[in-house]
Amino acid sequence: MGLRGVFRFPDAEHVAEAAAVHVLAAAREAFQRHGRFLLGLSGGRTPVPTFAELVAESSSAAIDWNRTQIYFADERAVPPDHPDSNYRLAREALIDPLGIPPRNVHRMKGEYPDLDVAVEEYEAHLTEPLDCLLLGIGEDGHVASLFPHHAALNQERRRVAAVLDAPKPPPRRLTLTPRALAEAWDVLVLATGAEKADAVARALEGEGPASDLPARLLRERTWLIDRAASAALTMFPGGRGA
């Protein structure tokens, strides 16, 4: 579905613009396919400029956001109003500005004391593949909250997993599993900034299993990266869209 490959842009602003265009195209395709759009959102700061572009384009894009269902790639074990909450960030930057109905927003319940209960609850919502999943990549090559050498990478049966010992704070999290990432119709990986260059190169060109660098799970998906994040690439020195 849609673009696949590595696309390089001059800067983060152009990455966000291209990502918004891609998400809107995925929405139209999903509406044609089954009458609704199942959109998965990543945490962190990388997707925020894309959220802003989607809001800016909403009036002219002719997208029925009432038919959009929002899901999350991962969540920290914090209440939904906590500054570290991925849900809070997405609600403030995207969900509320677009007027997506609260009933259409399926957040991970990171505040539950027992994260296994939260996993069961979220899997009950995530019964079909996402139409589009927006992800960033960490400096260590993690995606969602799938960290190098973590047990969640070996989860083949479930679509959601609890992480109790993440190597960066907070250690307790919820995440989609490799199965959920593989099932998604469309996955868009965004990478901006020089601090991501090594992880991008190792993900796209490095050798070794995904357990060493989880972003390798997404090699065959669509990557939108800026010039700084692509600096260490050799096979794609210019990329497409450069």
PyMOL commands that set and color helices and strands:
alter all, ss='L'
color gray80, all
select helices_A, chain A and resi 12-34+48-61+65-67+86-98+102-104+115-125+151-154+178-183+194-205+214-218
alter helices_A, ss='H'
color red, helices_A
select strands_A, chain A and resi 5-9+37-41+68-72+74-76+132-136+160-163+173-176+187-191+222-226
alter strands_A, ss='S'
color yellow, strands_A
deselect
rebuild
show_as cartoon
